[in-house]
Amino acid sequence: MSSLTDDNASTHSSPAQTKTIDGYPRLAEHMGGAPEISIFRRFGALNRQNLLYLQAELTVLERELQKLEAESTTCAPGEPRSQYSRDWEWLNMPDEKACLNPQWQLCLRIRTVLREYNETLLQQAAVAALPKAESYNLRYLQSWLSHPACGNFPLIGRDHNIWTETPPRDLLALRHSPSDPFSRWAINSFVPCYHRLFGHHFNHSEVVEYDSQKITRAAAFILTILAAAGLLTEGDSRLCKLFS
C-alpha cells in the first residue's frame, strides 16, 4: 500500500464505495483495505501480566496437589486414597454422597487453568510474531484520522488517542509493508514526486488514492527507461537491474 496524507492529498488503495457510518465502521472499512495500516495495540504489559497471574495460580495449585498426593501415600492400604496414585478409577470414584474427592476436584481445576495458560501462551507467541507498525504507515493513519475529508476524528471515547499516545513498541500491524529498498523508495519518494508533478492535474479532490503495486511497476519502468537512456548513475542502474 502507498500512503501519503497532507493538506493537499493522501494516497491509499481502496475502491470507491458509498459513505460508511462514521466511527468504528468507517475506520474498520479503511483498515480492511490495507493490512499494513491495520494497526492495533499489543497490550504487551497486560498480556504478560495475565500470563504471570496464570503461572502463579498454577504454581499454587501444583503445590496443593503435591500435598494431597503425599497425604494419600500415608493412608492405610485398605483406604481408597491409598490407591489414587496407582489407579485413576479410584481417583475418579465419587464418595457416598456422589461427590468427587478433593484430590480429583483439584486435578480438574488444574486442567482448566492449564488449558487457559497453554492457549494464552500460544496466542502470545502468535501476537509476538506480528510485525511492528511501520512509522510511515502509522503517520499516515494518524493523518487520516485527523483529516476532515477522511476519518475526521472518528472516535471520541477513551481509545481515541491510541494511535497518537501509545509507544510505538506496543503497536502492531497485521502485515508488513514491502521491505525491499526499491519498494520503499517507490512509496516514500516516487509517489509524492509524481503527485506534485502530475497526479494533482488528474484528480483535484483532497483525497487521492494510488495502488501500491501499480506504483512499484511504474517506478521500475521509469527507472529502466532512464537507465537505457544513460540518465542514471552507476548505482541507480544497479538498483534498476536488481528490482526490475
N, C-alpha and C positions, 0 to 999 in steps of 0.2 A: 504494500500500500504506500502511496505517496501522500504525505501530509504536509500542508502549509497553510496556516491561517494568519492573516494580519488584517489591517484595516481595509485592504483592497480585495483580498481573495483568500480562499482556502482550497486545498486540494484533497480529495478523498473519493475513492471509487465506490459508488453505490448507485443503483438505478433510481430514476425519478419516481417518487411514489406520492400518493395522497398524504396530506398532512396527518401525522400521528399525534395523539394526545400528548401535550407537554408533560414533562416529568419523567418518571421511570420508563414509561412506554417508549418515549422518543429517544431517550438515552440508550435503552436496550436495543432498539432498532438500529441506531447508529453504530453501536459496538458490534452488532451482529454482522455488519458488512465487512468488518476487518478485525480478525482475531488479535492482531498486534496492538490495536488500541482498546481491546477488551481488557482493561486494566483494573485490577482489584487488590484489596489488601490481603496480605498473607496472614495477618494476625499471628505473627510468629511467636511473640511472647505468650499470648493467650493459649495458643496450641501447645507450646512446650509446658506451660503451667498445668494444663489439663492432663498431659502425659505424666507429669510429675505426681499429680494427685492420684491418678490411677495406679502408678507404680507404688506409691506409698500405701494405698489401700490394699494392693495385692501383697505387699510385704507383711502387713499386719495379719491379713487372712492366712498367709502361709505359715506364720508362726503359731497362730491359733490351731491350725490343722496339725502341725507337728506336735503340739502339746497334747491334743486329743489322741493322736496316734500313739504317742509314748504311753499315755494312760491306758490305752487299750491293751498294750502288751503286758501290763502288770495284772490284768484280770485273771481270775481262776479259769482253768481250761474249760469248764462247763458253761461259762457265761458267753452270750452271743458276741460281746465286744472282743473277746479274745480271738475271734475268727475274722474280724474286719480286715486285717492286713493280708489275709490269705484267701478270702473268698468274697467276691463282690456281692453275691446274692445275700450273704449275711449282712453286709454293709448296707444294702438297699432294703432290707427287710423292715417293715413297719412294726411298731410296738403294739401292745394290746389295745391302744386307743387309735390304731391305724395312723399313727404319726411317724414320720421318718425320724430316725435317730439324729441327734445333734451333729454327729460327725459327717453323715451323708448330706444333711442340710447345708453344712458349711462347704462341702465339696461342690454342691450345686451353685452356691453363691459364688465361689471362686470361679467356676466355669463361666458364669455370666460376666463377671468383671474381666476375666482373662480374655474372653471373646471381644469385649469392648476395647480392651487395651491393645490387642493384636490388630484389630481393624483400624484403630486410631493410628497406630504405628505405620501401617501400610499407607493410610491416607496421607500422613505427614511426609512419608518418603516420596509419594507422588507429587504433593504440593511443593516440596523442596526441589524437585526436578524441573518445575516450571520456570521458564526464563524470567529474569527481572525485566521490569518495564524499561524500554529504551527511553533515554532522556528526550529525544526529539519527538517521539510518539506521545510522551507524557505532556510535553509543552503544547503539542497540537491539541490534545484532549482538553487541556486547561483553557486554551484559546477558544475551542469550540464551545465549551460550557459557558463561557462568559460572552461570546459574540452574540449581539442582538438577533442576527439573522440565522443563528444556529441553535445552540442549546438555550441561550438567554437565561442563564442561571436556573436550570430546570428543577433543582432540588432545594428545598427550604428547611429540611429537618436537620438533625444533628450530624447527619452524614454528608452535608453539603460541601464540606471542606476536605473530604478525604483525599482528593487529587491535588490539593494545594498544601495541606499541612502534614500529611503522612511522610515520614522519612522514606527516601527512595528505596532503601534496602527492604522495606516492608511492602513494596508494591510489586505485583507480578503481572505478566501478560500471558494470555492463553497461547500465544505463538510468537516466536522471534521474527523480527524483520530480517530481510536479506542481510547477511553478514559480510558478504564479499565487498571489497573496496569499490568495485565498479558500480554495483547496485546502490551503495551508499552515496557515491558521487552523483549518480543519476537522480536520486531522490533529493539530496540536500543542495546540490548546485545546479544541475541541469533544469529541474522544474522551475525554480524561482526565476532563472535567467530566461527560460522560454516564455514564462507568463509575462514578464516585464516587456519583452521584445515583441512577442507575437500573440500569446494566448488571450490577453485582455481585449484584443481587437475583435475576437470571435465570440466572446462571451462577456457581456457587460454587467452581469449580476454580481452581487457581493460575494457569493459563494460559488467557486468554480471547482469542478471535480475532474481529476485525471486518473487514468488507470495505470497502476504501477508497472504491470508487465509491458504495456504499450510504451510507457516512458523508457524503460530499460532497452527495449528493442530499438526505439527511435534514437536513443543516445548512442547505442552501439553502431547503428547505421551511419550516423553523422560522423562518429569517430573514424569509421572505416573510410568514408569519403575524404575526410581531411587527411588521413594518413596516406591515401593513394595520391592525393594532390601535393604531398610533401609539406603540408602546413603544420604538422605536429612535430614535436621534439622526439628524440630517440626514445625517451622514457614513455612519452604519451603513446608512441607507436607500439611499444611492447605491451602497454596496458590494453590497447585496442585489440591486438592479436590474441591476448590472453582471454579476453571476455567476449569476443565476437562470436 
